[in-house]
Amino acid sequence: MKEKMILGVTGSVGAISLVNYVSILSDYYNIDLILTKNATAFVQPKGLDTFINNYYNKEFKSCYPLHIELAKTASVFLLLPASANTISKMAHGIADNLLTSTLLAYENPVYIAANMNPLMWNNPVFQDNIKYLKSKGHIFINESKMAREACTGEDVYSDACMPSFDNLLKILKK
Ligand SMILES: Cc1cc2nc3c(=O)[nH]c(=O)nc-3n(C[C@H](O)[C@H](O)[C@H](O)COP(=O)(O)O)c2cc1C
């Protein structure tokens, strides 16, 4: 039986390649997908249905504590792509949507594929947030390489690129 994964998706440009990651991860995991509201500006989950278990993009429905159920039942929690915003909220224990509430309730290390412009990544406040999360055992899986800058089209060196499929599976021990 496949392990259960929560895949948290945030408003980073890397979300446009989500379907490729989900199709590969679904070979190994039953995936519950949580998209933030801002993630839905980059990716619409239509077409992912065949690869995932459940899909959530609403904050909270009724008074059922979905965030607690999701946090308790997942054996792997992957944030891909992880925005600077959600990573920073996580570092400060902020729980203001379904994804961040589930993160706060999750008791094990989270795999975090940080994905953002180098200006955001290199911000000293953000670097402190990353150091803090690493000190709590969370695992960063972003990669360093030359990448096309989304707005200017320039090639820039970036430490916060999406992981290759091979590296992602290796880190997840698959
Ligand atoms: C066109 C555009 C591209 C963006 N790309 C990124 C990105 O790659 N990484 C990032 O951390 N934030 C990026 N942002 C900013 C986030 O979308 C913003 O911080 C948002 O609040 C993230 O919300 P979330 O963490 O709840 O998904 C981008 C914003 C826009 C308008």
The ligand as an SDF file (V2000), in Angstrom:
LIG
                    3D

 31 33  0  0  0  0  0  0  0  0999 V2000
    3.8620   36.9140  -11.0970 C   0  0  0  0  0  0  0  0  0  0  0  0
    4.2520   36.5720   -9.6850 C   0  0  0  0  0  0  0  0  0  0  0  0
    5.2180   35.6180   -9.4770 C   0  0  0  0  0  0  0  0  0  0  0  0
    5.6010   35.2970   -8.1710 C   0  0  0  0  0  0  0  0  0  0  0  0
    6.5450   34.3390   -8.0030 N   0  0  0  0  0  0  0  0  0  0  0  0
    6.9200   33.9980   -6.7570 C   0  0  0  0  0  0  0  0  0  0  0  0
    7.8870   32.9800   -6.5650 C   0  0  0  0  0  0  0  0  0  0  0  0
    8.3740   32.3360   -7.4980 O   0  0  0  0  0  0  0  0  0  0  0  0
    8.2350   32.6890   -5.2870 N   0  0  0  0  0  0  0  0  0  0  0  0
    7.7110   33.3430   -4.2040 C   0  0  0  0  0  0  0  0  0  0  0  0
    8.0940   33.0190   -3.0770 O   0  0  0  0  0  0  0  0  0  0  0  0
    6.7800   34.3020   -4.3590 N   0  0  0  0  0  0  0  0  0  0  0  0
    6.3640   34.6400   -5.6020 C   0  0  0  0  0  0  0  0  0  0  0  0
    5.4100   35.5980   -5.7790 N   0  0  0  0  0  0  0  0  0  0  0  0
    4.7990   36.2170   -4.5970 C   0  0  0  0  0  0  0  0  0  0  0  0
    3.7880   35.2800   -3.9390 C   0  0  0  0  0  0  0  0  0  0  0  0
    2.8120   34.8550   -4.8830 O   0  0  0  0  0  0  0  0  0  0  0  0
    3.1410   35.9990   -2.7450 C   0  0  0  0  0  0  0  0  0  0  0  0
    4.1300   36.1940   -1.7280 O   0  0  0  0  0  0  0  0  0  0  0  0
    1.9640   35.2650   -2.1870 C   0  0  0  0  0  0  0  0  0  0  0  0
    1.4870   35.9770   -1.0500 O   0  0  0  0  0  0  0  0  0  0  0  0
    2.2760   33.8300   -1.7670 C   0  0  0  0  0  0  0  0  0  0  0  0
    1.1430   33.2860   -1.1290 O   0  0  0  0  0  0  0  0  0  0  0  0
    1.1110   31.8050   -0.5630 P   0  0  0  0  0  0  0  0  0  0  0  0
    2.3830   31.5820    0.1840 O   0  0  0  0  0  0  0  0  0  0  0  0
   -0.0740   31.8190    0.3700 O   0  0  0  0  0  0  0  0  0  0  0  0
    0.8700   30.8960   -1.6970 O   0  0  0  0  0  0  0  0  0  0  0  0
    4.9910   35.9310   -7.0610 C   0  0  0  0  0  0  0  0  0  0  0  0
    3.9870   36.8780   -7.2980 C   0  0  0  0  0  0  0  0  0  0  0  0
    3.6280   37.1910   -8.5920 C   0  0  0  0  0  0  0  0  0  0  0  0
    2.5280   38.2080   -8.7980 C   0  0  0  0  0  0  0  0  0  0  0  0
  1  2  1  0
  2  3  1  0
  2 30  2  0
  3  4  2  0
  4  5  1  0
  4 28  1  0
  5  6  2  0
  6  7  1  0
  6 13  1  0
  7  8  2  0
  7  9  1  0
  9 10  1  0
 10 11  2  0
 10 12  1  0
 12 13  2  0
 13 14  1  0
 14 15  1  0
 14 28  1  0
 15 16  1  0
 16 17  1  0
 16 18  1  0
 18 19  1  0
 18 20  1  0
 20 21  1  0
 20 22  1  0
 22 23  1  0
 23 24  1  0
 24 25  2  0
 24 26  1  0
 24 27  1  0
 28 29  2  0
 29 30  1  0
 30 31  1  0
M  END
$$$$
